[in-house]
Amino acid sequence: MKHLLDQLGTGLPAFLREAGLPAYRARQVRHWLFAGRASEFAAMTDLPAALRESLAAEFSLWTTEIAAHRQANDETEKLLLQLADGNRIECVLIREGERRTCCVSTQVGCAMGCVFCASGLEGVVRNLSTGEILEQLLRLQQLLPPDERLSHIVVMGMGEPLANLDRLLPALEWATSPEGLGISGRRVTISTVGLPAALQRLASEKHPYHLAVSLHAPNDALRNQLVPVNKSAGLADVVAAADEYFAANGRRLTFEYVLLGNLNDQPEHAKQLAALLRQRTAMVNLIPYNPVAGLPYQTPSGRAVDRFVEILQNAGVEVQVRVRKGDQIDAACGQLRRSLATTEPVTLP
């Protein structure tokens, strides 16, 4: 059967037209999906019973199964979702004060090869569909009580979002639409290692989303080592494309930088990064490395982090240090992977 979340814009209206039904029925279905949190067609009680049966025969509402559900002491929750083809992805719900942020994946695995990141350890299998991206949002929304709603989206899960723009952008359109989840486009952040051509496309289409570019190194020699895709497009091209996005979008850029102990966290690295960014309307988001089993990299010392921050600030670069969330359940930055572990749900105390 067709995945309903892949058919919201064209397939569903066409189905209703062919059945001789009014167009407003599509709006009712979308309301039940996004606002009503319906988990089955039978729950869409303002639709005629015959239509509910026809929809159930034509479309599948869910194509994933929850293979594991884990919760950390800081209330971060992670879902391991099994897709219809047996592949697996992870997505995360993060609670911070009034914020309810969902972190979603765009690919099964990742092809960018960042050497310190769990998501790309097994390479990339395929892109997710628009519906599979939306389904992560709806699965995470179901973890919230009725009086809470998702407020922010970070496209920072498994995969390189800019390598799957054709499916990601329609998903974000529904997420930000008043007929969808109604999340402000200004509360959506797309994180990328920086693919210049895709960044230029985003700039030309004038999307409202916030952009976070993952640098992880202040020079090409070190970035080639840590982020192998840099060999095909160096730092100069990446930063120039980010500048183009800022010129079109007007929103301050974020440059993410994972600090790896004794590798890219030295004073000379901070000085080089400051020289690269000091003339830009940007903020540096420093992320002390979250350990990944089997990888040799280390979390930097607190002193190294403080020293790095001080050098950037003294150079006039705005900087913040990422607060670690979800590391107890391997849900922190760089820790998501398509786990082949037990399919039994697990909830930590």
Secondary structure, 3 states (H helix, E strand, C coil): CEEHHHCCCCHHHHHHHHCCCCCHHHHHHHHHHHCCCCCCHHHCCCCCHHHHHHHHHHEECCCCEEEEEEECCCCCEEEEEECCCCCEEEEEEEEECCEEEEECCCEEECCCCCCCCHHHCCCEEEECCHHHHHHHHHHHHCCCCCCCCCCEEEECCCCCHHHHHHHHHHHHHHHHCCCCCCCCHHHEEEEECCCHHHHHHHHHHCCCCEEEEECCCCCHHHHHHHCHHHHCCCHHHHHHHHHHHHHHHCCCEEEEEEECCCCCCCHHHHHHHHHHHCCCCEEEEEEECCCCCCCCCCCCCHHHHHHHHHHHHHCCCEEEECCCCCHHHCCCCCCCCCCCCCCCCCCCC
